Amino acid sequence: MARTILFNKPFDVLSQFTDRGTAGSGRRTLSDFIDLPGVYPAGRLDRDSEGLMVLTSDGRLQARIADPKHKMAKTYWAQVEGLPDDAALEALRRGVALKDGMTRPARVTRIAAPGDLWPRDPPIRVRPSIPDCWIALELREGRNRQVRRMTAHVGHPTLRLIRAAIGPWSLDGLAPGEWRDTGG
C-alpha cells in the first residue's frame, strides 16, 4: 500500500534526506525528522522556506504533485516588506515577467497574520521604519524561488515564506518538524 506523509518543514532544513553539500556541514535534512523507508518528497521547498511538504511512496502521485504540467495548486503565505497596493497585487494576479519568462496568473489576497503561527528561529529581520504584511498566493506552477522573485518584482521582498497547502492537503494541526501519515 502506498504511503502519503504530510510534513511541516522547519526553516533551515533541506528538503531532501541527505546533505549533498560539503562534508560535515551539519545542515539538517528530512532524515532528522522522518525515518520511513520508501517515501520521497513530491517537490521541493527552499531551505529558507517553511511549511507543507508531501512525501509519498507512490511515484504517480509524486509526479502529479511535482510536475507543473498537472497544475496542482500550492498555497503560500508570504510576509512581505511594505504594504502592497492594489496595483502590486493585480500584477501578481496577472503574472509577472521574470528572467525565466512570464509567470502564470495567481490568486493573491491580503491576509491577517496566520493564526497559531509558530515563531521562526531565527526571527525575520525587522525594520521599524518599514511596515510589513501577509499575503496568500495560490500558484499552479513551481519555479525555483518563484514566490520570492514575484514579490520582489513588484517591490515587496518576501521576509518569511510558508507553504500552507498542496492540492487537498494542508498544514492544519502540524507543528514545525511534525509529520502525519494520511494512510494512502
Secondary structure as GFF3:
##gff-version 3
##sequence-region A 1 184
A	DSSP	beta_strand	4	9	.	.	.	ID=ss1
A	DSSP	three_ten_helix	30	32	.	.	.	ID=ss2
A	DSSP	beta_strand	40	41	.	.	.	ID=ss3
A	DSSP	beta_strand	50	56	.	.	.	ID=ss4
A	DSSP	alpha_helix	59	66	.	.	.	ID=ss5
A	DSSP	three_ten_helix	68	70	.	.	.	ID=ss6
A	DSSP	beta_strand	74	81	.	.	.	ID=ss7
A	DSSP	alpha_helix	86	94	.	.	.	ID=ss8
A	DSSP	beta_strand	97	98	.	.	.	ID=ss9
A	DSSP	beta_strand	101	102	.	.	.	ID=ss10
A	DSSP	beta_strand	107	111	.	.	.	ID=ss11
A	DSSP	beta_strand	132	139	.	.	.	ID=ss12
A	DSSP	alpha_helix	146	153	.	.	.	ID=ss13
A	DSSP	beta_strand	158	166	.	.	.	ID=ss14
A	DSSP	beta_strand	169	170	.	.	.	ID=ss15
A	DSSP	beta_strand	179	181	.	.	.	ID=ss16
###
